[in-house]
Amino acid sequence: MMTERELSRRARHRLAVLRHVEEVSGSVAATCCYYGISRQCYYVWLRRYDSIEKGTTHHAAIVTAVMPDGEIKYTQHTDSYQNVSLEGRINATEKHEGAQNVRIVGPNPD
């Protein structure tokens, strides 16, 4: 099973390949040759990326605690992210991926 860090690294790599076509080479074939991947692989990644609409929720976690100082702790789907600080995660994610739009929603009381 892959760690969260490995998954994040792979996602950044795939995004770099997609950006390379748009920002550097302008050629899918040249980029695929450069990165050593097939064009079929590139188009699978592109379809996945395009299916994530900008501004939609694509990741969720469960808030497990709100500390007395207001710090929010959350848990994700992996054992490595149990009761971790949301603030630390946002800062780390923004460093690698840019500004994040975080929405904290609560259950509907009805």
Stockholm file with secondary structure:
# STOCKHOLM 1.0

chainA/1-110         MMTERELSRRARHRLAVLRHVEEVSGSVAATCCYYGISRQCYYVWLRRYDSIEKGTTHHAAIVTAVMPDGEIKYTQHTDSYQNVSLEGRINATEKHEGAQNVRIVGPNPD
#=GR chainA/1-110 SS CCCHHHHHHHHHHHHHHHHHIIIIICCHHHHHHHHTCCHHHHHHHHHHHHHSCTTSCCCCCEEEEECTTSCEEEECSSTTCSSEEHHHHHHHHHHHHCCCCCCCCCCCCC
#=GC SS_cons         CCCHHHHHHHHHHHHHHHHHIIIIICCHHHHHHHHTCCHHHHHHHHHHHHHSCTTSCCCCCEEEEECTTSCEEEECSSTTCSSEEHHHHHHHHHHHHCCCCCCCCCCCCC
//
